[in-house]
């Protein structure tokens, strides 16, 4: 059994639905694991908290993690930590797990700091860990769709209403995206077969233009929306790279194969 911290969120909730017989959902206010294996999803979700709550990323991504780790000392535990592609920042592409990380933005920096705190803690107390860095994840189940999070679904909703869609820099930005069901399958494979004390990239391994994603959706919906190119805001360029995709050789060596194609996944959002 696996103790799930953060099992009510988009990805964590989907994992619990897919593997209900394997999980023990830990309540939001609890910090004590109830099994030897931990799958930790607790996290903020974007870099924009700097405008409204300067300490939220630190409190959520670091303080709560430390409170949970306090209950893991000297125990036979494997701590599986869900991280993000944002920790890489500007790096050589496709990003490999051993690439230099230079994150920008409070969310990105605290996620990287959380990785390093976890590694240091686990080495100190001789606890096993895995770190899973996820690509852009999309799916119908996301209840917090906005311009800041799951912008693909947000823009598809505009297409459904025949509203104009504004794309940064003609939509030429490249991203590594994968459907939440495939992401959860990848997580499960890593938990079952992945090596301990190791970092794994979870993604498709393929760069895709945002414009191409939206064109698939527009054609499928037969939307009358127009795509309008605008310059990316300065903050956007500060906190994330223009282009990003992952090297997923380590994941594929475990036997993972993506089941939902980009076209099928985008059509499901429509």
CORLIN-V324715 format. One line per field, one symbol per residue. phi: phi as a letter, one per 40 degrees, with the letter a starting at -180 (. if undefined). psi: psi as a letter, one per 20 degrees, with the letter a starting at -180 (. if undefined). burial: # if it has 24 or more other ideal C-beta (glycine too) atoms within 12 Angstrom, else .. A space follows every 50 residues. Layout:
phi = ???
psi = ???
burial = ???
This chain:
phi = .bcbcgcbcdccccccccbccbbbcccdccbccbacbbbbbdacbacccd cbacbccccccbccdccccdcbcfbcbbbcbcbaccccgcacbcccdccc bbcbgcccccccccdcccccccccbfbcabbbccccbbiccccbcaccbf cccdcccccccfccbcbcfggccbbbbacdccccccdcccccbcccfabb cbacgbcbcddccccdcccccgcccbcbcbccddcdcccaccbaabcbdc cccchcbccbcdcccccccc
psi = qppopkjiaggghhghhhlhiiqoppqgiqjoqjrhppooipqrirjiih hhnhighggghgghghhghhjjpkqnqooopoaqihhhborqqqprhjqp pmqqqgggghgghgghggggghhgjlqqrqpooqapprrhioilprhhpl hghghhhghhjkqqppppljkippqoqqqhghghggghgghhiqqrlqpp poahjpppphghghhggghghlqjqqpppqppqghghgiqqgqprqpkgg ghhijppphorggggghhi.
burial = .######.########.##...####......#.#.############## .....###.###.###.##.##..#.#############.#.#####.#. #.#################.##....################..#..### #########.....####..#.###################..#...### ##################..#.#.#.#...........##########.# #..#.#.#.#.#..##.###
